[in-house]
Amino acid sequence: MRLRTILSLIYILFALLLSSGTRAEALSSKEELLHAEFELAQKPQIYFMLNLRDKKIYFKARGIILKEIPVEDVKFWGDLLAATPYTMAKKSSFSTPVRDTINPNIEEAEKEEKKDPKEKFQLKALELSDMPVSYTLSLDDNVFISVKPGEKGMIAGLYSAANALNWYVSRPLYTIWNTIKKRPYTAIHLRLKKEDAQSLYWSFVEGGKIIIY
């Protein structure tokens, strides 16, 4: 009886210590997150926060949420990320939007206008609908975020299955390669609605900041 009581007390004490350590770790992570966002909130530009657990992306400025978009699915591979601002270095897409070029040759432009006065040069502005829905965001510290649209249908389902197969085959190879190069490697795959994917591409510019947690 005494042995059972002693064992019970040891178990309770161990559980309390473990719980205390977990709470301390959670508080530390929360403190890091608050410190990271406080750093970005001091500046006037828009920044982003990706909540992997709750599957949310927040567009924020001065600590205020400007827009919130849901993430339909998340895949994570690689090293755990610290709650620190990451900087986007590049956006990559097979269908990168291209702006119209302006002809600096005034004489040539006037000749073209004289040929057909009704047809004057008009500069087409890029709109949200011109943005790609599938792309990759390359961040510092070798962190990559790939974005795909969450479309329905048989063809879309086959395409999604092919992407999933490619994900689980290629990620280990990338990990091995970066391990050989002694570099960290983290890959995050997000599936968003078409309009949300375009909105993120439109808003997240090179040099922009994002916190991932």
C-alpha positions in Angstrom: 0.0 0.0 0.0 2.8 2.4 0.9 4.6 1.5 -2.3 1.5 2.3 -4.4 1.2 5.6 -2.6 4.8 6.5 -3.2 4.6 5.6 -6.8 1.4 7.7 -7.2 3.2 10.7 -5.6 6.2 10.2 -7.9 3.9 10.1 -11.0 2.0 13.2 -9.9 5.3 15.1 -9.3 6.6 14.0 -12.6 3.4 15.1 -14.4 3.6 18.5 -12.7 7.2 19.0 -13.7 6.5 18.0 -17.3 3.5 20.3 -17.4 5.5 23.2 -15.9 8.2 22.7 -18.5 5.6 22.6 -21.4 4.0 25.8 -20.1 7.4 27.5 -19.8 8.3 26.4 -23.4 4.9 27.7 -24.7 5.4 31.0 -22.9 8.9 31.3 -24.4 7.5 30.7 -27.9 4.8 33.2 -27.3 7.3 35.8 -26.1 9.5 35.2 -29.2 6.4 35.7 -31.4 5.3 38.9 -29.8 8.9 40.3 -30.0 9.1 39.4 -33.7 5.8 41.0 -34.5 6.6 44.1 -32.4 9.7 44.6 -34.5 7.6 44.6 -37.7 4.8 46.6 -36.3 7.1 49.6 -35.8 7.3 50.1 -39.5 4.6 51.3 -41.9 4.7 48.5 -44.5 2.4 45.5 -44.7 3.8 42.2 -43.2 2.4 38.7 -43.1 1.9 36.1 -40.5 1.4 32.4 -41.4 -0.2 30.4 -38.6 0.4 26.7 -39.5 -1.6 25.3 -36.7 -4.8 27.2 -37.3 -4.2 27.3 -41.1 -4.5 31.1 -41.4 -2.6 33.8 -43.2 -2.8 37.3 -41.9 -2.1 40.5 -43.8 -1.1 43.0 -41.1 0.2 46.6 -40.7 1.0 48.3 -37.4 -0.2 45.2 -35.6 -3.7 45.5 -37.1 -5.2 42.7 -39.2 -6.0 44.0 -42.7 -7.1 40.8 -44.2 -7.3 37.1 -43.1 -7.4 34.2 -45.6 -7.9 30.5 -44.8 -5.5 27.8 -45.9 -7.3 24.7 -47.1 -4.3 22.4 -46.6 -0.7 22.6 -45.2 2.3 20.3 -45.7 5.5 21.0 -43.8 8.9 19.5 -44.4 12.3 20.2 -42.9 13.8 22.1 -40.0 11.5 23.7 -37.4 11.2 27.5 -37.8 12.0 30.1 -35.2 9.4 32.8 -34.6 11.4 35.4 -36.4 10.7 37.6 -39.5 11.8 36.0 -42.7 12.4 38.1 -45.8 11.2 37.1 -49.3 14.0 37.0 -51.8 12.1 35.9 -54.9 8.7 34.9 -56.4 8.8 32.1 -59.0 6.0 31.1 -61.4 5.5 29.6 -64.8 3.1 32.4 -65.7 4.8 35.5 -64.2 2.7 38.6 -65.1 4.5 41.0 -67.5 3.9 44.7 -67.7 3.5 46.4 -71.1 6.7 48.1 -72.2 6.6 51.8 -73.1 8.3 52.8 -76.4 10.6 55.7 -75.6 11.0 56.6 -79.3 8.6 59.5 -79.6 9.0 59.8 -83.4 8.1 56.1 -83.9 5.1 56.5 -81.6 3.9 59.5 -83.6 4.2 57.7 -86.9 2.2 54.8 -85.6 -0.5 57.1 -84.4 -0.7 58.9 -87.8 -1.2 55.5 -89.5 -4.4 55.0 -87.5 -5.4 57.9 -85.3 -8.2 55.9 -83.7 -5.7 53.4 -82.3 -3.7 55.2 -79.6 -1.3 53.5 -77.2 -2.9 52.4 -74.0 -0.9 51.1 -71.1 -2.6 48.1 -69.6 -2.4 48.0 -65.8 -1.9 44.6 -64.1 -4.9 43.5 -62.1 -5.5 40.9 -59.5 -6.9 38.5 -62.1 -3.6 38.7 -63.9 -1.7 37.2 -61.0 -0.7 33.5 -61.1 -2.3 30.9 -58.8 0.6 28.5 -58.6 4.0 29.8 -57.5 6.9 29.5 -55.1 8.0 32.1 -52.5 11.7 31.9 -51.7 12.6 33.2 -48.3 16.0 33.7 -46.6 17.5 30.8 -44.6 16.5 28.4 -47.4 12.8 28.5 -46.6 10.4 27.8 -49.5 6.6 28.3 -49.6 4.8 26.7 -52.6 1.2 27.8 -53.3 -1.3 25.8 -55.3 -5.1 26.4 -55.9 -7.6 24.2 -54.3 -9.7 23.3 -57.3 -12.3 20.6 -57.6 -13.0 18.0 -60.3 -11.5 14.8 -61.6 -8.7 16.5 -63.6 -7.9 18.7 -60.6 -7.9 15.7 -58.3 -5.4 13.9 -60.6 -3.2 17.0 -60.7 -3.3 17.3 -56.9 -2.4 13.6 -56.5 0.6 14.1 -58.9 1.7 17.1 -56.9 1.4 15.1 -53.6 3.5 12.3 -55.1 6.1 14.8 -56.3 6.2 16.4 -52.8 7.0 13.2 -50.9 9.5 12.0 -53.5 11.4 15.3 -54.1 11.5 16.6 -50.5 13.9 13.9 -49.2 16.2 14.5 -52.2 16.3 18.2 -51.5 17.0 17.5 -47.8 19.9 15.2 -48.7 21.3 17.8 -51.1 21.1 20.6 -48.6 22.6 18.4 -45.8 25.6 17.8 -48.0 25.9 21.5 -48.6 25.5 22.0 -44.8 22.5 24.3 -45.2 19.1 24.2 -43.5 16.1 23.4 -45.6 12.4 24.0 -45.0 9.5 23.5 -47.4 5.9 24.5 -46.8 3.1 23.7 -49.2 -0.1 25.7 -49.0 -3.4 25.1 -50.8 -5.5 28.2 -51.1 -8.6 29.3 -53.0 -7.8 30.8 -56.4 -8.6 34.4 -55.5 -6.6 34.1 -52.2 -3.6 32.7 -53.9 -3.7 35.6 -56.4 -4.1 38.1 -53.6 -1.1 36.7 -51.7 1.1 36.9 -54.8 -0.1 40.5 -55.5 0.5 41.7 -51.9 3.7 39.8 -51.0 6.5 41.7 -52.7 10.2 41.0 -52.8 11.8 42.2 -49.5 8.5 41.7 -47.7 8.5 40.2 -44.2 6.6 37.1 -42.9 6.5 35.4 -39.6 5.8 31.6 -39.6 4.6 29.9 -36.5 
